[in-house]
Amino acid sequence: EVQVVESGGGEVQAGGSLRLSCAASGFTFVDDYAIGWFRQAPGKEREGISCISSGDRTPYYANSVRGRFTIFSDKAKNTVYLQMNSLKPEDTAVYYCATVLAVSRCPTAWTYIPNYDHWGQGTQVTVSS
């Protein structure tokens, strides 16, 4: 069974950093994969913020996080990370990771939620001013 599990959320002051983890099981990073990070703030729609794959040269980032967030993978741990620096109060949200199986690149519409097959339960990130 394919599963992805997020961890690493918490509360941090503005300007601080957090690193989120997305641990995958049921498939390995030796196979083709694409994993996206999304977030959903209270009262707002879920938005895609980053995507990484086995085949893309560079990851994708939303404009709202580019330059502050970095996505990377550790094949040995079968885990994708989201390093979040220079956090702002507007980054407060539940963060989710999701995977697309048997593909070597992020979807062309990588922020489109239905493109992803399996979702984690989410981890809360709260940034205080």
C-alpha positions as CSV (number, residue, x, y, z in Angstrom):
1,E,0.0,0.0,0.0
2,V,1.3,3.4,-1.0
3,Q,1.5,5.9,1.9
4,V,3.1,9.3,2.4
5,V,3.4,10.7,6.0
6,E,4.2,14.3,6.8
7,S,6.1,15.4,9.9
8,G,8.1,18.4,11.2
9,G,5.4,21.0,11.6
10,G,5.2,23.3,14.6
11,E,5.1,26.9,15.7
12,V,7.9,29.3,14.8
13,Q,8.3,33.1,14.9
14,A,8.4,35.1,11.7
15,G,11.8,34.9,10.1
16,G,12.5,31.4,11.5
17,S,12.9,28.1,9.7
18,L,11.3,24.6,9.7
19,R,12.0,21.5,7.8
20,L,9.1,19.3,6.9
21,S,9.5,15.6,6.0
22,C,7.4,13.4,3.7
23,A,8.2,9.8,4.3
24,A,7.0,7.5,1.5
25,S,6.2,3.8,1.7
26,G,4.9,1.3,-0.8
27,F,7.3,2.5,-3.4
28,T,10.9,3.6,-3.5
29,F,12.7,6.5,-5.0
30,V,14.5,4.1,-7.2
31,D,11.3,4.0,-9.2
32,D,9.8,6.9,-11.1
33,Y,8.0,9.3,-8.8
34,A,6.8,12.8,-8.4
35,I,6.0,14.3,-5.0
36,G,4.3,17.6,-4.4
37,W,3.9,19.8,-1.4
38,F,0.7,21.7,-0.8
39,R,-0.7,23.8,1.9
40,Q,-4.1,25.0,3.1
41,A,-4.7,28.0,5.2
42,P,-7.9,28.5,7.2
43,G,-10.7,29.6,4.9
44,K,-8.6,29.2,1.8
45,E,-8.2,26.6,-1.0
46,R,-5.4,24.2,-1.0
47,E,-2.5,25.5,-3.1
48,G,0.5,23.7,-4.6
49,I,3.8,25.1,-3.5
50,S,6.5,22.8,-4.8
51,C,7.0,19.6,-6.8
52,I,10.0,17.3,-7.2
53,S,10.4,14.2,-9.4
54,S,12.8,11.5,-10.4
55,G,13.2,13.0,-13.9
56,D,13.0,16.8,-13.7
57,R,16.2,18.7,-13.7
58,T,14.9,21.3,-11.3
59,P,12.0,21.3,-8.9
60,Y,9.0,23.6,-9.3
61,Y,8.0,26.3,-6.8
62,A,5.1,28.6,-6.4
63,N,6.0,32.3,-6.6
64,S,4.9,32.7,-3.0
65,V,7.7,30.5,-1.7
66,R,10.4,30.7,-4.4
67,G,13.7,31.7,-2.9
68,R,12.6,30.8,0.7
69,F,11.6,27.2,0.4
70,T,13.7,24.3,-0.9
71,I,12.5,20.8,-1.8
72,F,14.9,17.9,-1.9
73,S,14.9,14.2,-1.6
74,D,16.9,11.6,0.2
75,K,16.7,8.3,-1.7
76,A,18.3,6.3,1.1
77,K,15.5,7.4,3.4
78,N,12.8,7.4,0.8
79,T,11.9,10.8,2.1
80,V,11.2,14.2,0.5
81,Y,11.9,17.3,2.6
82,L,10.7,20.9,2.4
83,Q,13.2,23.3,4.0
84,M,11.3,26.5,4.8
85,N,13.3,29.6,5.6
86,S,12.4,33.2,6.3
87,L,8.9,32.1,7.3
88,K,6.1,34.7,7.3
89,P,2.8,34.7,9.2
90,E,1.1,34.1,5.8
91,D,2.9,30.8,5.6
92,T,0.6,29.5,8.4
93,A,-1.3,26.5,7.1
94,V,-1.6,22.7,7.1
95,Y,1.1,21.3,4.8
96,Y,0.4,18.2,2.8
97,C,2.6,16.0,0.6
98,A,1.1,14.0,-2.2
99,T,2.5,11.6,-4.8
100,V,2.0,10.7,-8.4
101,L,3.0,7.1,-9.1
102,A,4.7,5.7,-12.2
103,V,5.7,9.1,-13.6
104,S,9.2,10.5,-14.0
105,R,8.2,14.2,-14.0
106,C,6.0,16.5,-12.1
107,P,2.6,16.9,-13.9
108,T,2.5,19.8,-16.4
109,A,-0.2,21.2,-14.1
110,W,1.7,20.4,-11.0
111,T,-0.5,22.4,-8.7
112,Y,-3.6,20.7,-9.9
113,I,-4.8,18.6,-6.9
114,P,-6.5,15.8,-8.9
115,N,-3.2,14.9,-10.6
116,Y,-2.0,13.4,-7.3
117,D,-2.9,9.9,-6.2
118,H,-2.0,9.6,-2.6
119,W,-2.1,12.2,0.2
120,G,-0.8,12.4,3.7
121,Q,-2.7,13.6,6.7
122,G,-1.0,17.0,6.9
123,T,1.2,18.8,9.4
124,Q,0.4,22.1,11.0
125,V,2.8,25.0,10.5
126,T,2.1,28.2,12.5
127,V,4.2,31.3,12.1
128,S,3.7,34.0,14.7
129,S,4.5,37.7,14.1
